[in-house]
C-alpha cells in the first residue's frame, strides 16, 4: 500500500477543518452565553453602578445635580441617595440632600441605620465600598416564563455602591443601588436558542465545507492528472484551471516545465544524432583505410597511416570534449590557477591555425594594445580561446575572416572573437550556450573541433565568475566575448 493511500484528501482536510472550526465556535458560544453569562452580567452591572457613583461624585457641586441624578436613575434603572456629612459632638450626622422617594422601588432596603452602616464601611474601606445583599422580595417579571415557571420565584440581589467625597466641604455621601436580576430564565432561553443555532451552524458548515473543498480540490485533481501525463513524457500540455493565485502559479510553472522538458528531449535526440555522426565518421575512415591497407598491396603508405592517426586523434578529441563538459558541469575538474599572460595564450592558439590560413585562405587577425595578465588555469583558458576561435572559423562566412580583439578597460580585460558569417537569430541566442544545442539543425562538419565548444566555454568561464555573451545579427556575423579581472604582471 502506498503511503498516500493512508492520507486524507484535500477535500477531507478542508471538510474536517470547517467542522473543527464550527465545533470550536459553538463551544465558545456555549461558554459565553450559558456558563459564564451570569458572571459577565454581574461584573458588567458592578462596573456600571460604580461608574454612575463616580459620575455623581464628580458632579456633586453642580447646580443641576438633581436633574443629573434623575437622568442617571432613569437611564440605568437605579436608585440614588445623596447625604451631606456633618460632624456633631464626636459623631457624624448624615442629612439627606437627594432621596428619590417618588422613584423609590419596593425592593429598597435603605434606611438611616443602613446608611450609617454603609458610611462606616466606606470610611473604613478608604472612602468607597461595593457589596451585594440578598433581596427578600421576589423578582417581578412583566410576563410569566413559559420555559421555566419555577424560576419566577427566584429572588434578586441588591447591588449597592457607597462613596464618600473628600474633595468638598462639607463632604457628601453617595449611595447608588441597583437590582441584579436573576438570569436563570434568560440562560435557559439562550440555551434553547444555542441548541437550534448549533444544528443550523453545523449544517451550514458541512455545506460550505463540501462546496469549498470541491472548488479547491477539483482544479488540483485536474493538475495532478496532467502532471502524471507529463511524467509519461507527454510534453504537449498546457496546465490551467483554478481561480486562486497559488494554483495559477503552480499551473504556470508546470506549463513552463513541460515546455522546457520538451526542449531537453529535443536536445537529447539531437545529441544522439550529432554524437552518432561525429563518432561514426572517424570510425568509418579508420576502418576503411585500415581495410584498404590490409587488402591492397602498396596502400600501406605514410599518407594513409597519417589519415588514420588524424581520425583517431579527432575521435579522441571528441571523447575528451564530452568528458570535459560532464566534469565541468559536475565540478569534478580541479583548476590549477596561476598568473598567466592572456595575450600570449591567444598568440599560442593562433599557431594552431597556421596550416588553415596557408592552405584554406583564412584570415585570422589579433589586435591588442598591451599585454594582459589574469589568474586562471592555463589549460582551461586555452580551451576557452580555442573553442571560441574555432567556432568563428567554422562560421567565418565567404570572406573567411576571423578577428580577435583584446581590450583592457579599468580592472577588466575584454576579449572579442568576431566572424562575418551567417549570424544567429534572436530567438536562438539564449540557447547557444546550452549543452548540445545547435543553431544549424543540419549537421555541419567542423573544420576543427567537435561542436561542443560553446558548452565548454560557458562552464569554464562560470568557474571564474567571468562575464561572457554574444552579439549577433543574421547575415552580418557574430561577436562572442568574455571579460576577466586583470592582475599584476608577476615579478621576474
Secondary structure by P-SEA (a helix, b strand, c coil): cccccccccaaaaaaaaaaaaaaaaaaaaaaaaccaaaaaaaaaaaaaaaaaaaaaaaaccccaaaaaaaaaaaacbbbbbbbbbbbcccbbbbbbcccccccccccccccaaaaaaaaaaaaaacccccbbbbbccccccccccccccccccbbbbbbbbbbbbcccccbbbbbbbbbbccaaaaaaaaaaaaaaaaaaaaaaaaaaaaaaaaaccaaaaaaaaaaaaaaaccccbbbbbbcccaaaaaaaaaaaaaaaaaaaaaaaaaaaaaaaaaaaaaaaaaaaaaaaaacccccccaaaaaaaaaaaaaaaaaaaaaaaaaaaaacccccccccccaaaaaaaaaaaacccccccbbbbbbbbcbbbbbbccaaaaaaaaaaaaaaaaaccccccbbbbbbbbcccbbbbbbbbcccccccccccccccccccccccbbbbcccccaaaaaaaaaaaaacccccccccccbbbbbbbbbbbbccccc
